[in-house]
Amino acid sequence: MSPTDIQKARVQLGLSVADMARMLGHSDLHQRRLESDPDIEMHRRARPTTVRLLRAYLDGYRPADWPEYSRPGQAAKRIDAE
């Protein structure tokens, strides 16, 4: 998956960078690195297990801790639950 594909998937799922990072099991910074241009030094390629999990989310899989406030198809901002 390309960085653009990963970012589009996050938007399609309606998750913020922070929420996507949490759902994939890594830090916000790592998520930003996955979505960065490959020509930028900070860029990181997604591991096969990360891509597989992201594809499962795109296919409709939702774990019990999925954010209730996700807005599929919209660039999401983090909303802290009260």
C-alpha positions in Angstrom: 0.0 0.0 0.0 1.3 3.4 -0.9 1.3 6.3 1.5 -1.6 7.9 -0.4 -3.5 4.6 -0.2 -3.0 4.5 3.6 -4.2 8.1 4.0 -7.2 7.5 1.7 -8.1 4.4 3.8 -7.9 6.4 7.0 -10.2 9.1 5.6 -12.6 6.4 4.2 -12.7 4.9 7.7 -13.3 8.3 9.2 -10.4 8.1 11.6 -8.0 10.7 12.8 -4.3 10.1 12.6 -4.2 9.4 16.4 -7.2 6.9 16.2 -5.8 5.1 13.2 -2.4 4.8 14.9 -4.2 3.3 18.0 -6.2 0.9 15.9 -3.1 -0.3 14.1 -1.0 -0.6 17.3 1.6 2.1 16.8 2.3 5.8 17.6 0.9 8.9 16.0 4.4 9.7 14.6 4.6 6.3 13.0 1.2 6.8 11.4 2.4 10.1 10.0 5.5 8.4 8.7 3.4 5.8 6.9 1.4 8.5 5.2 4.5 10.7 4.3 6.0 11.0 0.8 8.5 8.1 0.2 11.1 10.7 -0.8 11.0 12.2 2.7 13.6 10.8 5.1 11.1 10.2 7.9 8.9 7.9 5.6 8.4 4.3 6.7 6.9 1.5 4.6 3.9 -0.3 6.1 4.6 -3.8 7.3 2.5 -6.6 5.7 0.6 -7.2 9.0 -0.4 -3.5 9.1 -1.6 -3.6 5.5 -3.6 -6.8 6.2 -5.3 -5.3 9.3 -6.0 -2.1 7.4 -7.6 -4.1 4.6 -9.7 -6.0 7.1 -11.0 -2.6 8.5 -11.8 -1.5 4.9 -13.7 -4.8 4.4 -15.9 -4.0 7.4 -14.1 -5.6 10.4 -14.6 -3.6 13.5 -13.0 -4.6 16.8 -14.8 -3.9 20.1 -12.7 -0.8 20.8 -13.4 0.8 17.4 -14.1 4.6 17.9 -17.8 5.2 18.0 -17.4 8.7 16.6 -15.6 7.7 13.3 -17.1 9.5 10.3 -16.5 7.3 7.2 -15.5 9.3 4.1 -14.5 12.4 6.1 -11.1 13.5 7.3 -11.7 13.0 11.1 -10.4 15.1 13.9 -9.9 13.4 17.3 -12.9 13.8 19.6 -12.1 13.0 23.2 -14.9 11.1 24.8 -16.2 12.6 28.0 
